[in-house]
Amino acid sequence: MKKERLTTFIDAVLAIVMTILVLELEKPKQITPQAFWDLRENFFAYSLSFFWLGAMWVNLHNEWYPLDKINRKTIWATLVMLFFASLFPYATSIVSSNFNNRTAQIFYGIVVLLITFSNMFMYRVLQNANAADTTFIHHMRRRLDWAWYDIAIKLVGFVIALTVYPPAMIYSVLITLVVLVIPNQLREPK
């Protein structure tokens, strides 16, 4: 399979997942400013999830663009990642309607972490499939260096959500997006 076919599939699935996010947004019971304000946690969860998926899409583009080779492991690793990503609208809908609920935040966190870990696994598979490309390997190592901080922050948020403050999970995703992911994407490649 050519990489273009797989990247087109990834783009299509992520576009559908991002579209489903908005369809899952709760609608106000009345059309008043107060009714919209009462849904602020829904809009926050939707916005964060949309931009988190968007950042994932940008990362995928950046990682896949220089690739020469994909193999069957790459295809299956990608399918696993997309499977977990397809759960994101469901998890976002639950957490947005139950923002301070520990179980909702933990479920959201599990989905986020499964997407994150499956992404890392996919990147490892890509790295192994393109081991002869030293430029790509160097790029992947730089990416994986900051990815461990991303995971650490999410795990801390997960533990805090589990024990003390449930919204810590969704806020940890916000922190990783704003402090790590987007700034690393905006840096010029060396």
C-alpha angles and dihedrals in degrees: 000000000000116000091238091065092053094044090051089052091049091050092050095048094047091047090053092046091050091049092051088055092067092044089057093055112120114243122226116258088225130020099244133120089248092053090053091046089053088059094053092115089053091052091045093051091046094048094046093047092047094051092042090055089043090053089049089053091050090049091050091051091049093048097043099042097077094039122122101180140039126174139188091278089055091053093049094043088052092049091052091051092048091049091058091042089055088062091059098089090050093049092044091051091052095046094044092055093042102033098159095039113114095211093050092050092046091050090049089048093050091053091047092049093046090053091046095049093044089050090053090048090050091050090051090052090049090049092052092047091052099037092134092059102086094185091055092045091051090049092049093049091054090049093048091049093066093034090073089060088050091054093044093054091048092049091050089050089049093052093046090048090050095049114023120357119024098200089059088091097060091040090054088057089051091050094050091047096049100034103034117011104044096039090050090050092050094053115102112248114252 
